[in-house]
């Protein structure tokens, strides 16, 4: 039983990732080609930020 718990903890530790740290491929899929929206079309963004509506 002890070995099972240790193996589970080891697997959980190794599979954990840093929050907010994604690969470029994952970011590209998430953005769906909507890169630089605030630069191209400022009225679609919140004033003074880089946040799209």
N, CA, C and O atoms as CSV, one atom per row, in Angstrom:
chain,resi,resn,atom,element,x,y,z
A,1,UNK,N,N,0.822,-1.191,0.000
A,1,UNK,CA,C,0.000,0.000,0.000
A,1,UNK,C,C,0.867,1.257,0.000
A,1,UNK,O,O,0.555,2.250,-0.656
A,2,UNK,N,N,1.947,1.186,0.742
A,2,UNK,CA,C,2.849,2.331,0.826
A,2,UNK,C,C,3.484,2.612,-0.538
A,2,UNK,O,O,3.641,3.772,-0.920
A,3,UNK,N,N,3.847,1.562,-1.270
A,3,UNK,CA,C,4.446,1.739,-2.591
A,3,UNK,C,C,3.459,2.346,-3.577
A,3,UNK,O,O,3.844,3.146,-4.429
A,4,UNK,N,N,2.185,1.970,-3.466
A,4,UNK,CA,C,1.169,2.515,-4.362
A,4,UNK,C,C,1.018,4.009,-4.126
A,4,UNK,O,O,0.931,4.781,-5.081
A,5,UNK,N,N,0.987,4.420,-2.884
A,5,UNK,CA,C,0.853,5.844,-2.554
A,5,UNK,C,C,2.076,6.616,-3.028
A,5,UNK,O,O,1.946,7.716,-3.564
A,6,UNK,N,N,3.249,6.056,-2.837
A,6,UNK,CA,C,4.480,6.715,-3.293
A,6,UNK,C,C,4.477,6.831,-4.812
A,6,UNK,O,O,4.835,7.880,-5.348
A,7,UNK,N,N,4.082,5.775,-5.512
A,7,UNK,CA,C,4.022,5.821,-6.984
A,7,UNK,C,C,3.007,6.851,-7.449
A,7,UNK,O,O,3.270,7.594,-8.395
A,8,UNK,N,N,1.851,6.905,-6.798
A,8,UNK,CA,C,0.829,7.886,-7.169
A,8,UNK,C,C,1.342,9.311,-6.967
A,8,UNK,O,O,1.145,10.170,-7.826
A,9,UNK,N,N,1.992,9.561,-5.847
A,9,UNK,CA,C,2.542,10.894,-5.577
A,9,UNK,C,C,3.630,11.249,-6.577
A,9,UNK,O,O,3.706,12.392,-7.029
A,10,UNK,N,N,4.469,10.292,-6.926
A,10,UNK,CA,C,5.531,10.527,-7.899
A,10,UNK,C,C,4.951,10.847,-9.274
A,10,UNK,O,O,5.418,11.767,-9.946
A,11,UNK,N,N,3.948,10.104,-9.689
A,11,UNK,CA,C,3.305,10.358,-10.980
A,11,UNK,C,C,2.620,11.725,-10.973
A,11,UNK,O,O,2.709,12.468,-11.950
A,12,UNK,N,N,1.945,12.055,-9.887
A,12,UNK,CA,C,1.277,13.359,-9.795
A,12,UNK,C,C,2.298,14.485,-9.834
A,12,UNK,O,O,2.061,15.512,-10.471
A,13,UNK,N,N,3.416,14.309,-9.170
A,13,UNK,CA,C,4.457,15.335,-9.149
A,13,UNK,C,C,5.078,15.519,-10.528
A,13,UNK,O,O,5.319,16.651,-10.949
A,14,UNK,N,N,5.337,14.440,-11.225
A,14,UNK,CA,C,5.968,14.518,-12.541
A,14,UNK,C,C,5.012,15.039,-13.611
A,14,UNK,O,O,5.449,15.631,-14.597
A,15,UNK,N,N,3.715,14.823,-13.423
A,15,UNK,CA,C,2.770,15.265,-14.443
A,15,UNK,C,C,2.297,16.697,-14.215
A,15,UNK,O,O,1.643,17.275,-15.083
A,16,UNK,N,N,2.611,17.263,-13.085
A,16,UNK,CA,C,2.190,18.634,-12.798
A,16,UNK,C,C,2.976,19.612,-13.658
A,16,UNK,O,O,4.148,19.385,-13.961
A,17,UNK,N,N,2.324,20.696,-14.046
A,17,UNK,CA,C,3.008,21.718,-14.821
A,17,UNK,C,C,2.853,23.054,-14.119
A,17,UNK,O,O,2.015,23.217,-13.233
A,18,UNK,N,N,3.652,23.978,-14.519
A,18,UNK,CA,C,3.595,25.308,-13.954
A,18,UNK,C,C,2.358,26.027,-14.473
A,18,UNK,O,O,2.071,25.985,-15.670
A,19,UNK,N,N,1.635,26.675,-13.596
A,19,UNK,CA,C,0.412,27.370,-13.997
A,19,UNK,C,C,0.739,28.506,-14.957
A,19,UNK,O,O,1.616,29.326,-14.685
A,20,UNK,N,N,0.045,28.549,-16.061
A,20,UNK,CA,C,0.215,29.617,-17.027
A,20,UNK,C,C,1.383,29.447,-17.970
A,20,UNK,O,O,1.624,30.315,-18.810
A,21,UNK,N,N,2.113,28.357,-17.854
A,21,UNK,CA,C,3.264,28.139,-18.729
A,21,UNK,C,C,2.874,27.082,-19.766
A,21,UNK,O,O,2.760,25.896,-19.455
A,22,UNK,N,N,2.674,27.536,-20.991
A,22,UNK,CA,C,2.256,26.639,-22.057
A,22,UNK,C,C,3.254,26.693,-23.201
A,22,UNK,O,O,4.028,27.641,-23.333
A,23,UNK,N,N,3.217,25.665,-24.012
A,23,UNK,CA,C,4.095,25.626,-25.177
A,23,UNK,C,C,3.584,26.594,-26.230
A,23,UNK,O,O,2.405,26.949,-26.210
A,24,UNK,N,N,4.432,27.031,-27.146
A,24,UNK,CA,C,3.978,27.922,-28.224
A,24,UNK,C,C,2.858,27.307,-29.064
A,24,UNK,O,O,1.980,28.024,-29.544
A,25,UNK,N,N,2.883,25.988,-29.244
A,25,UNK,CA,C,1.837,25.329,-30.016
A,25,UNK,C,C,0.496,25.461,-29.308
A,25,UNK,O,O,-0.526,25.700,-29.950
A,26,UNK,N,N,0.497,25.307,-27.992
A,26,UNK,CA,C,-0.744,25.417,-27.214
A,26,UNK,C,C,-1.276,26.851,-27.253
A,26,UNK,O,O,-2.484,27.056,-27.371
A,27,UNK,N,N,-0.403,27.830,-27.156
A,27,UNK,CA,C,-0.839,29.222,-27.237
A,27,UNK,C,C,-1.408,29.545,-28.607
A,27,UNK,O,O,-2.388,30.282,-28.715
A,28,UNK,N,N,-0.809,29.007,-29.645
A,28,UNK,CA,C,-1.291,29.248,-30.996
A,28,UNK,C,C,-2.688,28.641,-31.178
A,28,UNK,O,O,-3.547,29.252,-31.814
A,29,UNK,N,N,-2.919,27.451,-30.628
A,29,UNK,CA,C,-4.240,26.836,-30.706
A,29,UNK,C,C,-5.267,27.638,-29.909
A,29,UNK,O,O,-6.413,27.781,-30.335
A,30,UNK,N,N,-4.859,28.155,-28.764
A,30,UNK,CA,C,-5.774,28.927,-27.927
A,30,UNK,C,C,-6.156,30.249,-28.583
A,30,UNK,O,O,-7.312,30.665,-28.508
A,31,UNK,N,N,-5.211,30.903,-29.216
A,31,UNK,CA,C,-5.468,32.200,-29.841
A,31,UNK,C,C,-6.274,32.083,-31.128
A,31,UNK,O,O,-6.937,33.040,-31.527
A,32,UNK,N,N,-6.228,30.934,-31.780
A,32,UNK,CA,C,-6.950,30.692,-33.035
A,32,UNK,C,C,-6.685,31.766,-34.083
A,32,UNK,O,O,-7.596,32.188,-34.796
A,33,UNK,N,N,-5.445,32.201,-34.173
A,33,UNK,CA,C,-5.064,33.162,-35.194
A,33,UNK,C,C,-5.449,34.593,-34.868
A,33,UNK,O,O,-5.387,35.454,-35.745
A,34,UNK,N,N,-5.840,34.871,-33.651
A,34,UNK,CA,C,-6.248,36.224,-33.271
A,34,UNK,C,C,-5.105,36.942,-32.586
A,34,UNK,O,O,-5.292,37.494,-31.502
A,35,UNK,N,N,-3.950,36.950,-33.175
A,35,UNK,CA,C,-2.792,37.597,-32.574
A,35,UNK,C,C,-2.781,39.076,-32.924
A,35,UNK,O,O,-3.181,39.458,-34.024
A,36,UNK,N,N,-2.333,39.896,-32.010
A,36,UNK,CA,C,-2.218,41.345,-32.189
A,36,UNK,C,C,-3.555,41.997,-32.513
A,36,UNK,O,O,-3.609,42.933,-33.311
A,37,UNK,N,N,-4.630,41.514,-31.907
A,37,UNK,CA,C,-5.956,42.074,-32.170
A,37,UNK,C,C,-6.022,43.524,-31.706
A,37,UNK,O,O,-6.584,44.372,-32.400
A,38,UNK,N,N,-5.455,43.815,-30.544
A,38,UNK,CA,C,-5.532,45.172,-30.004
A,38,UNK,C,C,-4.738,46.167,-30.850
A,38,UNK,O,O,-5.099,47.341,-30.929
A,39,UNK,N,N,-3.666,45.706,-31.479
A,39,UNK,CA,C,-2.895,46.593,-32.349
A,39,UNK,C,C,-3.609,46.833,-33.676
A,39,UNK,O,O,-3.560,47.937,-34.218
A,40,UNK,N,N,-4.265,45.815,-34.193
A,40,UNK,CA,C,-4.938,45.924,-35.478
A,40,UNK,C,C,-6.296,46.618,-35.363
A,40,UNK,O,O,-6.692,47.360,-36.262
A,41,UNK,N,N,-7.006,46.380,-34.262
A,41,UNK,CA,C,-8.361,46.890,-34.109
A,41,UNK,C,C,-8.565,47.357,-32.664
A,41,UNK,O,O,-9.167,46.631,-31.872
A,42,UNK,N,N,-8.076,48.553,-32.298
A,42,UNK,CA,C,-8.095,49.014,-30.909
A,42,UNK,C,C,-9.489,49.152,-30.303
A,42,UNK,O,O,-9.616,49.061,-29.082
A,43,UNK,N,N,-10.537,49.368,-31.094
A,43,UNK,CA,C,-11.868,49.528,-30.528
A,43,UNK,C,C,-12.421,48.221,-29.953
A,43,UNK,O,O,-13.426,48.237,-29.242
A,44,UNK,N,N,-11.777,47.098,-30.253
A,44,UNK,CA,C,-12.208,45.815,-29.706
A,44,UNK,C,C,-11.547,45.499,-28.372
A,44,UNK,O,O,-11.764,44.422,-27.816
A,45,UNK,N,N,-10.739,46.427,-27.847
A,45,UNK,CA,C,-10.004,46.175,-26.619
A,45,UNK,C,C,-10.355,47.193,-25.545
A,45,UNK,O,O,-10.873,48.270,-25.841
A,46,UNK,N,N,-10.073,46.844,-24.308
A,46,UNK,CA,C,-10.276,47.749,-23.185
A,46,UNK,C,C,-9.190,48.814,-23.262
A,46,UNK,O,O,-8.016,48.501,-23.458
A,47,UNK,N,N,-9.594,50.084,-23.105
A,47,UNK,CA,C,-8.646,51.199,-23.217
A,47,UNK,C,C,-7.472,51.050,-22.250
A,47,UNK,O,O,-7.661,50.767,-21.067
A,48,UNK,N,N,-6.280,51.240,-22.761
A,48,UNK,CA,C,-5.074,51.198,-21.949
A,48,UNK,C,C,-4.580,49.820,-21.596
A,48,UNK,O,O,-3.615,49.691,-20.843
A,49,UNK,N,N,-5.217,48.773,-22.120
A,49,UNK,CA,C,-4.773,47.411,-21.834
A,49,UNK,C,C,-4.630,46.646,-23.131
A,49,UNK,O,O,-4.925,47.161,-24.210
A,50,UNK,N,N,-4.182,45.429,-23.016
A,50,UNK,CA,C,-4.063,44.535,-24.157
A,50,UNK,C,C,-5.095,43.410,-24.039
A,50,UNK,O,O,-4.855,42.282,-24.469
A,51,UNK,N,N,-6.262,43.742,-23.440
A,51,UNK,CA,C,-7.304,42.760,-23.184
A,51,UNK,C,C,-8.433,42.931,-24.193
A,51,UNK,O,O,-9.019,44.007,-24.315
A,52,UNK,N,N,-8.724,41.856,-24.908
A,52,UNK,CA,C,-9.774,41.885,-25.927
A,52,UNK,C,C,-11.130,41.663,-25.261
A,52,UNK,O,O,-11.231,40.944,-24.267
A,53,UNK,N,N,-12.167,42.282,-25.814
A,53,UNK,CA,C,-13.518,42.068,-25.295
A,53,UNK,C,C,-13.957,40.681,-25.592
A,53,UNK,O,O,-15.071,40.297,-25.237
